[in-house]
Amino acid sequence: MSAVVATDLGKVYLRYAQPIDSLKELFLRRKYHEEFWALRNVSFRCEPGEVFGVVGDNGAGKSTLLKMLAGTMQPSVGRLQINGRVSAILELGSGFHPEYTGLENIKLGCAVLGLNEQQTLEKIPEIIDFSELGDFIGQPVKSYSSGMFVRLAFAVVTSVDPDVLVVDEALSVGDQHFQKKSMDRMMAFKDQGKSLIFCSHSLYHVKELCKRVIWLDKGIVKMQGNSGEVIDSYNDHVRMQNRVMVPVSERTSTTVALPSTPEDDGSLTAHLLEAALQDVTFDTEVKPLYRTGDRFAVKVTAYVQSSLSLDDVHVGIIIKRNDGVQCFGVSTVLDGKQLFHLGEREYGVVYEIPHLTLLAGQYSLEIWLIDATSVHVYDSMQSCCEFRVSQPNTEVGVVYFEHKWLAPE
């Protein structure tokens, strides 16, 4: 049995030029409104144990769909069937009373989610522990920072053991340590056969986390299916909309160093320390230069808190042309490799391409420090370690392919 079945969902709003027009329409029996369909003919299924993604531009209807799934909004047309208990984290702090303390809001939230008094009392210690609010749990939530809001909200909605969890962008507000904890909890739900509806503008996370994705555009389904295919099509759509060159970072050094290392506080965090191109020659403008066929290598080092397992820290690297085309990307997760210990809590790896097959052009690297799921990002460097490639001959394209010319048979 599917966890969520949406059939031809639609939501229409009536728009009036003036507030009095709604009253005139009521008494004069004439139409004074325009219909605005925020959502129309949306159908999909989400199976148990599946993470289902939702993407689209601002105003595409994503929030309307998520509110229907959460039960805070009813569709104008269509049918929505959800099998099991639903929890949702949508707008930051939605459902919280600003004058109530964190503890009082926990009790209120659990009651709204269907827990009785005894069940709520049993859940409170777990919720407080996961939210890491400590003594602040007795303070009014109006004094909370945005990060504290989302920690409490996420702890509450995930504590009730939902069958379907709906998550919007709100998780991006939390700090790196809490994002890691939250992602691990969502993965645990998935492993238990629970269903997740995940909406985010971070297409990397959607692509890594979800097997299937629905793309909404102006209230209708533009495309749905395999996450890789949908995200690639959506990226094409975004590039066509922008029609601008991707900005290139001014960092042209072969080495990019990052801020100094903080004290180890036991958090589930890690960060990049340095990225350095190796075996570099330089052009007349003293910019890094490789030739097609050269050895290409970059050394990446990272700081890892002692509380993190090395198995849960990986490096991903993407080679990107200066027009935004991703030429190639891979990670130590995909290749089943681990970072090497360099001393203290410093780890690193050298990414080597024995014979660079890129053709002439300007390139840079994206470097990601990720966990074993490839979903949580501890740290990243965008458009770093820029370099140029020259080629000896006049082939065209992005990469050089080994090839032969044979006589026809």
Residue pairs with C-beta under 8 A, 6 or more apart in sequence:
1 48
1 83
2 45
2 46
2 47
2 48
2 81
2 83
3 46
3 47
3 48
3 50
3 82
3 83
3 84
3 163
3 164
3 195
4 44
4 45
4 46
4 52
4 69
4 80
4 81
4 82
4 83
4 164
4 195
4 197
5 45
5 79
5 80
5 81
5 82
6 42
6 43
6 44
6 45
6 78
6 79
6 80
6 81
7 43
7 78
7 79
7 80
7 81
8 41
8 42
8 43
8 77
8 78
8 79
9 39
9 41
9 42
9 43
9 65
9 68
9 75
9 77
9 78
9 79
9 80
10 37
10 39
10 40
10 41
10 42
10 75
10 76
10 77
10 78
11 37
11 38
11 39
11 61
11 64
11 68
11 73
11 75
11 76
12 35
12 36
12 37
12 38
12 76
12 77
13 35
13 36
13 38
14 22
14 33
14 34
14 35
14 36
15 33
15 34
15 35
15 36
16 22
16 25
16 32
16 33
17 32
21 32
21 33
22 32
22 33
24 30
24 32
25 31
25 32
25 33
37 219
38 61
38 64
38 219
39 61
39 64
39 65
39 68
39 75
39 216
39 219
39 220
40 219
40 220
41 78
41 220
41 221
42 61
42 65
42 78
42 214
42 216
42 220
42 221
43 78
43 221
44 52
44 214
44 221
44 224
46 52
46 164
46 195
46 197
47 195
48 163
48 193
48 194
48 195
49 190
49 191
49 192
49 193
49 194
49 195
50 190
50 195
50 196
50 211
50 212
51 186
51 190
51 195
51 196
51 198
51 209
51 210
51 211
52 195
52 196
52 197
52 198
52 210
52 212
52 213
52 214
53 198
53 199
53 200
53 206
53 209
53 210
53 212
53 213
53 214
53 227
53 230
54 62
54 65
54 66
54 197
54 198
54 199
54 213
54 214
54 216
55 62
55 199
55 200
55 201
55 203
55 206
55 213
55 214
55 215
55 216
55 230
55 231
55 234
56 62
56 215
56 216
56 217
56 222
56 234
57 217
57 238
59 218
60 216
60 217
60 218
60 219
61 216
61 218
61 219
61 220
62 199
62 216
63 90
63 168
64 73
64 219
65 216
66 88
66 90
66 166
66 168
66 197
66 199
67 73
67 90
68 74
68 75
68 80
69 80
69 82
69 86
69 88
69 164
69 166
69 197
70 86
70 88
70 90
70 166
71 86
71 88
72 88
72 90
82 164
83 163
84 162
84 163
84 164
85 113
85 114
85 160
85 161
85 162
85 163
85 164
86 162
86 163
86 164
86 165
86 166
87 113
87 157
87 158
87 160
87 162
87 164
87 165
87 166
88 157
88 165
88 166
88 167
88 168
89 150
89 153
89 154
89 157
89 166
89 167
89 168
89 170
89 171
90 166
90 168
90 170
91 168
91 170
92 146
92 149
92 150
92 153
92 170
92 173
93 141
93 144
93 149
93 150
93 153
94 153
95 108
95 109
95 112
95 153
96 105
96 108
96 109
96 141
96 149
96 152
96 153
97 104
97 105
97 108
97 141
98 140
98 141
98 142
99 140
99 142
100 108
100 140
100 141
101 137
101 138
101 139
101 140
101 141
102 131
102 133
102 136
102 137
102 138
102 139
102 141
102 144
102 152
103 124
103 128
103 137
103 138
105 141
105 152
105 156
106 120
106 123
106 124
106 127
106 128
106 137
106 152
106 156
107 120
107 124
109 153
109 156
109 157
110 119
110 120
110 123
110 156
110 159
110 160
111 120
113 156
113 157
113 160
113 162
114 160
115 123
115 160
123 159
123 160
126 159
127 152
127 155
127 156
127 159
128 137
128 155
130 151
130 155
130 158
130 159
130 181
130 185
131 137
131 148
131 151
131 152
131 154
131 155
132 151
132 178
133 148
133 151
133 152
136 143
136 144
136 148
141 148
141 149
141 152
144 152
146 173
147 173
147 174
147 175
147 178
149 173
150 170
150 171
150 173
150 174
150 178
151 174
151 178
153 170
154 170
154 171
154 174
154 178
154 182
157 165
158 165
158 185
158 186
158 189
162 189
162 194
163 194
163 195
164 194
164 195
164 196
164 197
165 186
165 189
165 194
165 195
165 196
165 197
166 196
166 197
166 199
167 186
167 196
167 197
167 198
167 199
168 199
168 200
169 199
169 200
169 201
171 179
171 182
172 179
172 200
172 202
174 182
176 267
176 269
176 378
176 379
177 267
177 268
177 269
179 376
180 268
180 269
180 371
180 376
180 378
181 268
183 371
183 373
183 375
183 376
184 376
186 196
186 198
187 373
187 375
189 196
190 196
198 205
198 206
198 209
198 210
200 206
203 231
203 234
203 235
204 377
205 375
205 377
206 213
206 227
206 231
207 213
207 227
207 228
207 231
208 373
208 374
208 375
209 373
209 375
210 227
211 226
211 227
212 224
212 225
212 226
212 227
213 224
213 225
213 226
213 227
213 230
213 231
214 221
214 223
214 224
214 230
215 221
215 222
215 223
215 224
215 230
215 233
215 234
216 222
217 237
222 234
222 237
223 229
223 230
223 233
223 234
224 230
239 324
245 322
245 323
245 324
246 322
246 323
246 324
247 383
248 322
248 362
248 364
248 383
248 386
249 364
249 382
249 383
249 384
249 386
251 383
251 384
251 385
251 386
252 287
252 288
252 386
254 276
254 277
254 280
254 288
254 385
255 274
255 275
255 276
255 277
256 274
256 275
256 276
256 381
256 384
256 385
257 273
257 274
258 271
258 272
258 273
258 274
258 379
258 381
261 271
261 273
261 303
261 345
264 305
264 306
264 307
264 345
265 305
266 305
266 306
266 307
267 305
267 307
268 305
268 307
268 308
269 305
269 308
269 378
270 302
270 303
270 304
270 305
270 308
270 313
270 369
270 378
270 379
271 302
271 303
271 369
271 378
271 379
272 300
272 301
272 302
272 303
272 367
272 369
272 379
272 380
272 381
273 301
273 302
273 303
273 346
274 299
274 300
274 301
275 298
275 299
275 300
275 301
275 365
275 367
275 381
275 384
275 385
276 298
276 299
276 385
277 288
277 297
277 298
277 385
277 387
278 297
278 298
278 299
278 350
279 294
279 295
279 296
279 297
280 288
280 289
280 290
280 387
281 288
281 289
281 290
282 288
282 289
283 289
283 388
287 386
287 387
287 388
288 385
288 386
288 387
288 388
289 387
289 388
289 389
289 390
290 296
290 356
290 358
290 387
290 388
290 389
290 390
291 356
291 389
291 390
291 391
291 392
292 356
292 357
292 358
292 359
292 360
292 389
292 390
292 391
292 392
292 400
293 355
293 356
293 357
293 392
293 400
294 355
294 356
295 352
295 353
295 354
295 355
295 356
296 352
296 353
296 356
297 350
297 351
297 352
297 353
298 317
298 350
298 351
298 365
298 367
298 385
299 348
299 349
299 350
300 315
300 317
300 348
300 349
300 350
300 351
300 367
301 342
301 346
301 347
301 348
302 313
302 315
302 339
302 346
302 347
302 348
302 369
302 379
303 345
303 346
303 347
304 310
304 313
304 339
304 345
304 346
304 347
305 345
306 345
310 338
310 339
310 341
310 347
311 338
311 372
312 371
312 372
313 339
313 347
313 369
313 370
313 371
313 378
314 331
314 332
314 333
314 338
314 339
314 369
314 370
314 371
314 372
314 374
315 331
315 332
315 339
315 349
315 351
315 367
315 368
315 369
315 370
316 329
316 330
316 331
316 332
316 333
316 367
316 368
316 369
316 370
316 374
317 329
317 330
317 331
317 351
317 365
317 366
317 367
317 368
318 326
318 328
318 329
318 365
318 366
318 368
319 326
319 327
319 328
319 329
319 358
319 363
319 365
320 326
320 327
320 363
320 364
320 365
320 366
320 383
321 327
321 361
321 362
321 363
321 398
322 361
322 362
322 363
322 364
325 398
327 358
327 363
327 398
327 399
329 366
331 368
331 370
331 374
332 338
332 339
332 349
333 370
333 372
333 374
334 374
337 349
339 347
339 348
339 349
340 347
340 348
340 349
341 347
342 348
356 389
357 399
357 400
357 401
358 389
358 398
358 399
358 400
359 389
359 391
359 395
359 396
359 397
359 398
359 399
359 400
360 389
360 390
360 391
361 388
361 389
361 398
362 386
362 387
362 388
363 386
363 387
363 388
363 389
364 383
364 384
364 385
364 386
364 387
365 381
365 383
365 384
365 385
366 380
366 381
366 382
366 383
366 384
367 380
367 381
367 384
367 385
368 377
368 379
368 380
369 377
369 378
369 379
369 380
370 376
370 377
370 378
371 378
391 400
